[in-house]
Amino acid sequence: MRKGAPEAALLYAETQASIAKRENAKATGEGEHALRDRGAGRPTKRQLRDIKRFTGA
């Protein structure tokens, strides 16, 4: 049966090792690889249409 996140959090206990690992990841910026500037990455549908119109493809 599905329950809410606050109730599920009561079922787990965080160890000292996991706390240290989380703090180390925060200090080293380990999770920042997924951040990107807005507009960077794959073109949107609108941009693809503009590219096709510009290149004549």
Residue pairs with C-beta under 8 A, 6 or more apart in sequence:
24 30
25 31
43 51
51 57
